Amino acid sequence: MKSRTEYLRRENLAAVRVEVANFKRFRKLVDQWADAALKLSQLKTRLGLHSSES
């Protein structure tokens, strides 16, 4: 993953900061969802609840 620098006009700075904050929140929520899905799958495996469907 490479970083990237881009110059912004001052009048766009506030909007870009909101977009970056929203993206960070999105990534955090996706990570939480992935963790929950993994835990659910592990629990289903332990309880023998996985179906044979793919």
RAFENWO-V603134 format. One line per field, one symbol per residue. phi: phi as a letter, one per 30 degrees, with the letter a starting at -180 (. if undefined). psi: psi as a letter, one per 40 degrees, with the letter a starting at -180 (. if undefined). A space follows every 50 residues. Layout:
phi: ???
psi: ???
This chain:
phi: .cdbcbdbdedcdddddddddddddeddddddddddddddddddddcicd dddc
psi: hiihhhhiideeddddddddddddddddddddddddddddddddddefeh iei.
